[in-house]
Amino acid sequence: MRFSIIFEAQLADPTVEREHQLFHDTVEQAVLAESAGFDRIWAVEHHSLKWYAHMSAPEIFLTWVAARTSTIRIGHGVVCMPFAFNHPARVAERAATLDLLSGGRLDLGAGRGGTLQETSLCGVDRERTTQEVEEALRIIGAAWQKDELEHHGPLLDIDPHPILPRPAQLPHPPLFLACSRTETLAQAAELGVGALVMGFAGPGSVREMRDAYDAARAARDGERCVSTEVNDHFAVLCPTIVLDDAERARAVGIRGQRFFAQSISHWYGGGGVPDEAVVEGADGKAEAAEMRRAAEQVVARLHEQAVPVRPTSTATFHAEHAYGSAEDAVAYVERLRDAGADEVMCLIQMGTVPQEACVETIRQWGEHVIPHFHGGGAR
């Protein structure tokens, strides 16, 4: 098992002062993650998604963290790969630079950034995002295989050019794809890249997604692989808050997840502005009731818009995650491991979670949860 933390840079009340403090806080968390024994940190890339994700320049954040650390891996989870967001040759150049300066610690994930809010900012063609992501991965997978990159694809033509510098990890850092549906899991497996499973539905859903990924891997003939280097790593999201006071941890975690869910609903499902008036210190049962109410609102809204409701539509509101004591977190991670996870990506920094709870959660994982799976017992 591998353990990581993923950062969205969420903010429930985004004043300029709070936003600036948030970035310093997330760097502190990332640096602490190394000493706590985490294997990797991931940073998302989103644009103009107020509340949900203020992490718009992850290459800067990750570079800053890399300079403050020495062993923990640094992951793009993910780069928005449509060409109007990031030209693939520029992604390759930036990734190689960060990889060599960090001593070969970079992992590179790809995603669509497909919300209307984001695509309208940068002039992205929403009809081509899936194709552009795949072609970008092909370009990056080939960038350093020869002295010069030459690419003639359905969407881009690149005459021979050297891509400089070369990364420390040759031919390139490990490649991943953000996955939230069966179709993207199959795509990741067929392309020969790792899966970053971004969902809240729990171990049962993870098992189904792992089965879909493995089925596509078994059927893979190599024709669609984007590189000579195949990566079959399967990482899954693990929302978690762990405190000495397990009941408080559950209340803080569910409150954070409800904000996260309402933010997703706002930007991805046409929902209202996230409810920032969550009562401080509300108990877990009250928060769980609010989660159920929010989920019902999403279902109703989706029906009103005649959008087919899939099981994952309200999975974000499922609250049975690694919230509580260290023992609760261990039990939950055991279920994720048994469901087929190679890595758990801890989601700790949610919009309403205070810095002290994030820091204590990282320490609790380092002292009790990670050692359990590495065979050393609690530290």
C-alpha positions as CSV (number, residue, x, y, z in Angstrom):
1,M,0.0,0.0,0.0
2,R,1.0,3.5,-0.8
3,F,-0.2,6.6,1.0
4,S,-0.6,10.2,-0.3
5,I,-2.5,13.4,0.3
6,I,-4.3,15.3,-2.4
7,F,-4.8,19.1,-2.3
8,E,-7.6,21.1,-3.9
9,A,-7.0,24.3,-1.9
10,Q,-10.7,24.7,-0.9
11,L,-12.0,27.7,0.9
12,A,-15.4,28.2,2.4
13,D,-15.1,32.0,2.9
14,P,-12.5,33.1,0.3
15,T,-11.3,36.5,1.4
16,V,-7.9,37.5,0.0
17,E,-6.3,37.1,3.5
18,R,-7.8,33.6,4.0
19,E,-6.8,32.6,0.5
20,H,-3.2,33.7,1.0
21,Q,-3.1,31.9,4.4
22,L,-4.5,28.7,2.9
23,F,-1.6,28.3,0.5
24,H,0.9,28.7,3.3
25,D,-1.1,26.1,5.3
26,T,-1.2,23.6,2.5
27,V,2.6,23.8,2.0
28,E,2.9,23.2,5.8
29,Q,0.7,20.1,5.5
30,A,2.7,18.8,2.5
31,V,6.0,19.2,4.3
32,L,4.6,17.5,7.4
33,A,3.4,14.7,5.2
34,E,7.0,13.7,4.3
35,S,8.1,13.4,8.0
36,A,4.8,11.5,8.8
37,G,5.7,8.8,6.3
38,F,3.4,9.6,3.3
39,D,4.7,8.5,0.0
40,R,3.4,11.3,-2.2
41,I,1.4,14.5,-2.4
42,W,-0.9,15.3,-5.3
43,A,-2.1,18.8,-6.4
44,V,-5.1,19.3,-8.7
45,E,-5.5,21.9,-11.4
46,H,-8.7,23.9,-11.7
47,H,-9.5,27.4,-12.9
48,S,-12.1,29.9,-11.7
49,L,-13.8,27.4,-9.4
50,K,-14.3,29.6,-6.4
51,W,-14.8,27.7,-3.2
52,Y,-14.1,24.3,-4.8
53,A,-10.5,24.6,-5.9
54,H,-8.2,27.6,-5.7
55,M,-5.2,25.4,-7.0
56,S,-4.9,27.0,-10.4
57,A,-1.1,26.8,-10.8
58,P,-0.1,23.4,-9.3
59,E,3.3,23.4,-11.1
60,I,4.3,26.4,-8.8
61,F,2.9,24.8,-5.7
62,L,4.6,21.5,-6.4
63,T,7.9,23.2,-7.1
64,W,7.7,25.0,-3.8
65,V,7.0,21.8,-1.9
66,A,9.7,19.9,-3.8
67,A,12.2,22.6,-2.7
68,R,11.1,22.2,1.0
69,T,11.3,18.3,0.9
70,S,13.7,15.6,-0.1
71,T,12.0,12.2,-0.4
72,I,8.2,12.5,-0.8
73,R,7.0,12.2,-4.4
74,I,5.4,15.2,-6.1
75,G,2.3,14.5,-8.1
76,H,0.2,16.4,-10.7
77,G,-3.3,15.1,-9.9
78,V,-3.9,16.3,-12.5
79,V,-2.7,18.7,-15.3
80,C,-5.6,20.0,-17.4
81,M,-4.5,18.6,-20.7
82,P,-6.8,20.2,-23.3
83,F,-4.5,22.3,-25.5
84,A,-6.0,25.7,-24.7
85,F,-5.2,25.1,-21.0
86,N,-1.7,23.6,-21.5
87,H,0.0,22.8,-24.8
88,P,1.4,19.3,-24.4
89,A,5.0,20.3,-25.3
90,R,4.9,22.9,-22.6
91,V,3.6,20.3,-20.1
92,A,6.5,18.1,-21.1
93,E,9.0,20.9,-20.6
94,R,7.6,21.9,-17.2
95,A,7.3,18.3,-16.0
96,A,10.9,17.5,-17.0
97,T,12.2,20.6,-15.2
98,L,10.4,19.8,-12.0
99,D,11.4,16.1,-12.2
100,L,15.1,16.8,-12.6
101,L,15.2,19.5,-9.9
102,S,13.3,17.2,-7.4
103,G,15.6,14.3,-8.1
104,G,13.2,12.2,-10.1
105,R,10.2,12.5,-7.8
106,L,7.5,13.6,-10.2
107,D,4.3,11.8,-11.1
108,L,2.2,13.2,-13.9
109,G,-1.6,12.9,-14.2
110,A,-3.9,14.1,-16.9
111,G,-7.5,15.3,-16.8
112,R,-10.0,17.3,-18.8
113,G,-10.9,20.3,-16.6
114,G,-14.3,20.0,-18.4
115,T,-16.6,22.4,-16.4
116,L,-18.2,25.2,-18.4
117,Q,-16.7,27.7,-15.9
118,E,-13.1,26.5,-16.7
119,T,-13.4,25.9,-20.4
120,S,-15.0,29.3,-21.0
121,L,-12.1,31.0,-19.3
122,C,-9.5,29.6,-21.6
123,G,-11.5,29.0,-24.8
124,V,-11.4,25.2,-24.5
125,D,-13.4,23.2,-27.1
126,R,-15.6,21.1,-24.7
127,E,-16.4,18.6,-27.5
128,R,-12.7,17.8,-27.9
129,T,-11.4,17.5,-24.4
130,T,-11.3,13.7,-24.2
131,Q,-9.5,13.5,-27.5
132,E,-7.1,16.2,-26.6
133,V,-6.2,14.6,-23.3
134,E,-5.4,11.3,-25.0
135,E,-3.3,13.0,-27.7
136,A,-1.5,15.0,-25.1
137,L,-0.5,11.8,-23.2
138,R,0.8,10.4,-26.5
139,I,2.9,13.4,-27.1
140,I,4.4,13.4,-23.6
141,G,4.9,9.6,-23.8
142,A,7.0,10.1,-26.9
143,A,8.7,13.4,-26.0
144,W,12.1,11.9,-24.9
145,Q,12.0,8.5,-26.7
146,K,14.2,10.0,-29.4
147,D,16.4,13.0,-29.7
148,E,13.6,15.0,-31.3
149,L,9.9,14.8,-30.9
150,E,7.8,14.5,-34.1
151,H,4.1,14.0,-33.8
152,H,1.4,14.0,-36.5
153,G,-1.9,13.2,-34.9
154,P,-5.6,13.8,-35.5
155,L,-5.5,17.2,-33.7
156,L,-1.9,18.4,-33.6
157,D,1.1,18.3,-35.9
158,I,4.6,18.9,-34.5
159,D,7.6,18.9,-36.8
160,P,10.8,17.5,-35.3
161,H,11.9,19.5,-32.2
162,P,14.0,18.6,-29.2
163,I,12.1,18.8,-25.9
164,L,14.3,20.3,-23.3
165,P,15.4,19.5,-20.7
166,R,15.2,15.8,-20.3
167,P,13.6,14.5,-17.0
168,A,15.5,12.5,-14.4
169,Q,13.1,9.6,-14.8
170,L,13.6,8.2,-18.3
171,P,11.8,8.1,-20.7
172,H,9.4,10.2,-18.6
173,P,7.7,10.4,-15.1
174,P,4.9,7.8,-14.5
175,L,1.7,8.8,-16.3
176,F,-1.8,8.7,-14.8
177,L,-5.4,9.6,-15.8
178,A,-8.1,11.0,-13.6
179,C,-11.0,8.5,-13.6
180,S,-14.5,8.8,-12.2
181,R,-16.5,6.6,-14.7
182,T,-16.2,3.1,-16.2
183,E,-15.3,4.7,-19.5
184,T,-12.3,6.6,-18.2
185,L,-11.1,3.6,-16.3
186,A,-11.2,1.5,-19.5
187,Q,-9.4,4.3,-21.3
188,A,-6.7,4.5,-18.7
189,A,-6.1,0.8,-18.8
190,E,-6.0,0.7,-22.6
191,L,-3.6,3.7,-22.7
192,G,-1.3,1.9,-20.2
193,V,-1.5,4.6,-17.6
194,G,-2.4,4.6,-13.9
195,A,-5.8,5.4,-12.6
196,L,-6.5,8.2,-10.2
197,V,-10.0,7.3,-8.9
198,M,-11.7,10.5,-7.8
199,G,-14.8,9.5,-6.1
200,F,-16.5,9.3,-2.6
201,A,-18.7,6.2,-3.1
202,G,-16.7,3.9,-0.8
203,P,-15.1,0.4,-1.0
204,G,-18.0,-1.2,-2.8
205,S,-17.7,1.2,-5.7
206,V,-13.9,0.9,-5.6
207,R,-14.2,-2.8,-6.0
208,E,-16.4,-2.4,-9.1
209,M,-14.1,0.2,-10.6
210,R,-11.0,-2.0,-9.9
211,D,-12.8,-4.9,-11.7
212,A,-13.5,-2.6,-14.7
213,Y,-9.9,-1.4,-14.8
214,D,-8.5,-5.0,-14.5
215,A,-10.9,-6.2,-17.3
216,A,-9.6,-3.5,-19.6
217,R,-6.0,-4.3,-18.7
218,A,-6.6,-8.0,-19.4
219,A,-8.0,-7.1,-22.9
220,R,-5.2,-4.6,-23.6
221,D,-3.3,-5.5,-26.8
222,G,-0.9,-2.5,-26.6
223,E,-2.2,-0.8,-29.7
224,R,-3.5,2.2,-27.8
225,C,-0.6,2.5,-25.2
226,V,0.7,6.0,-25.1
227,S,4.2,5.0,-24.2
228,T,6.7,2.1,-24.0
229,E,6.4,2.5,-20.2
230,V,3.2,1.0,-18.9
231,N,1.9,2.1,-15.4
232,D,-0.9,0.0,-13.9
233,H,-1.1,1.8,-10.5
234,F,-4.6,2.1,-9.0
235,A,-5.0,5.0,-6.6
236,V,-8.3,5.9,-4.8
237,L,-9.6,8.8,-2.9
238,C,-9.9,8.5,0.9
239,P,-11.7,11.4,2.7
240,T,-10.3,11.4,6.2
241,I,-10.2,13.4,9.5
242,V,-8.6,11.6,12.4
243,L,-8.4,13.2,15.9
244,D,-8.0,12.0,19.5
245,D,-11.7,13.0,19.8
246,A,-13.3,10.6,17.4
247,E,-16.8,12.2,17.5
248,R,-15.3,15.6,16.8
249,A,-13.3,14.1,13.9
250,R,-16.5,12.7,12.4
251,A,-18.3,16.0,12.8
252,V,-15.4,18.0,11.2
253,G,-15.1,15.4,8.4
254,I,-18.7,15.3,7.5
255,R,-19.0,19.1,7.6
256,G,-16.0,19.4,5.3
257,Q,-17.4,16.8,2.9
258,R,-20.8,18.5,2.8
259,F,-19.1,21.7,1.7
260,F,-17.0,19.8,-0.8
261,A,-20.1,18.1,-2.2
262,Q,-22.1,21.3,-2.5
263,S,-19.1,22.9,-4.2
264,I,-19.1,20.1,-6.8
265,S,-22.8,20.4,-7.2
266,H,-22.5,24.1,-7.8
267,W,-19.9,23.9,-10.6
268,Y,-20.6,20.4,-12.1
269,G,-24.4,20.0,-11.5
270,G,-25.9,23.5,-11.6
271,G,-26.5,23.7,-7.9
272,G,-26.7,26.8,-5.8
273,V,-23.8,28.5,-4.0
274,P,-22.4,26.2,-1.2
275,D,-23.9,26.6,2.2
276,E,-21.2,28.4,4.2
277,A,-23.4,28.8,7.2
278,V,-22.6,25.4,8.7
279,V,-22.9,25.6,12.4
280,E,-19.5,25.3,14.1
281,G,-19.4,22.3,16.4
282,A,-22.6,20.6,15.0
283,D,-22.7,17.0,16.0
284,G,-22.2,14.1,13.6
285,K,-25.8,13.1,13.5
286,A,-27.0,16.6,12.6
287,E,-24.3,16.8,9.9
288,A,-25.2,13.4,8.5
289,A,-28.9,14.5,8.2
290,E,-27.7,17.6,6.3
291,M,-25.7,15.4,4.0
292,R,-28.8,13.3,3.2
293,R,-30.8,16.5,2.6
294,A,-28.2,17.8,0.2
295,A,-28.1,14.5,-1.7
296,E,-31.9,14.6,-2.1
297,Q,-31.6,18.2,-3.5
298,V,-29.1,17.0,-6.1
299,V,-31.3,14.1,-7.2
300,A,-34.3,16.5,-7.5
301,R,-32.3,19.0,-9.5
302,L,-30.9,16.4,-11.8
303,H,-34.4,15.1,-12.5
304,E,-35.6,18.6,-13.2
305,Q,-32.9,19.0,-15.8
306,A,-33.7,15.6,-17.3
307,V,-30.1,14.4,-16.7
308,P,-29.9,10.6,-16.1
309,V,-29.0,9.9,-12.5
310,R,-26.2,7.4,-12.1
311,P,-25.2,5.8,-8.8
312,T,-22.2,8.2,-8.7
313,S,-24.4,11.2,-8.9
314,T,-25.0,11.4,-5.2
315,A,-22.0,9.3,-4.1
316,T,-20.2,12.4,-3.0
317,F,-22.7,12.7,-0.2
318,H,-21.9,9.2,1.1
319,A,-20.4,9.9,4.6
320,E,-19.0,6.6,5.7
321,H,-15.3,7.3,5.2
322,A,-12.1,7.4,7.4
323,Y,-13.6,9.9,9.9
324,G,-13.0,9.2,13.6
325,S,-10.2,7.5,15.5
326,A,-7.0,6.0,14.0
327,E,-8.6,2.6,14.5
328,D,-11.5,3.8,12.4
329,A,-9.2,4.9,9.6
330,V,-7.2,1.6,9.7
331,A,-10.4,-0.4,9.3
332,Y,-11.6,1.8,6.4
333,V,-8.2,1.6,4.6
334,E,-8.3,-2.2,5.1
335,R,-11.6,-2.2,3.2
336,L,-10.1,-0.1,0.4
337,R,-7.1,-2.4,0.2
338,D,-9.3,-5.4,0.0
339,A,-11.3,-3.7,-2.8
340,G,-8.1,-3.4,-4.9
341,A,-6.5,0.0,-4.0
342,D,-2.8,0.2,-4.5
343,E,-2.7,3.7,-3.0
344,V,-5.1,5.8,-0.9
345,M,-5.1,9.5,-1.6
346,C,-6.1,11.2,1.6
347,L,-8.5,14.1,1.2
348,I,-8.0,16.1,4.4
349,Q,-8.0,19.8,3.4
350,M,-11.7,20.4,2.7
351,G,-13.1,23.9,2.7
352,T,-14.4,24.1,6.3
353,V,-11.7,21.9,8.0
354,P,-9.4,24.1,10.3
355,Q,-5.6,23.9,9.9
356,E,-5.2,22.3,13.3
357,A,-7.4,19.4,12.4
358,C,-5.5,18.9,9.1
359,V,-2.2,18.8,10.9
360,E,-3.4,16.5,13.6
361,T,-4.9,14.1,11.0
362,I,-1.6,13.9,9.2
363,R,0.2,13.2,12.4
364,Q,-2.3,10.5,13.4
365,W,-1.9,8.8,10.1
366,G,1.9,9.0,10.4
367,E,1.9,7.6,14.0
368,H,-0.8,5.0,13.7
369,V,-2.4,4.3,10.3
370,I,0.6,4.1,7.9
371,P,2.8,1.9,10.2
372,H,-0.1,-0.6,10.5
373,F,0.1,-1.2,6.8
374,H,3.9,-1.1,6.6
375,G,4.2,-3.8,9.2
376,G,5.7,-1.7,12.0
377,G,2.6,-1.2,14.1
378,A,1.8,2.2,15.7
379,R,4.7,4.4,16.4
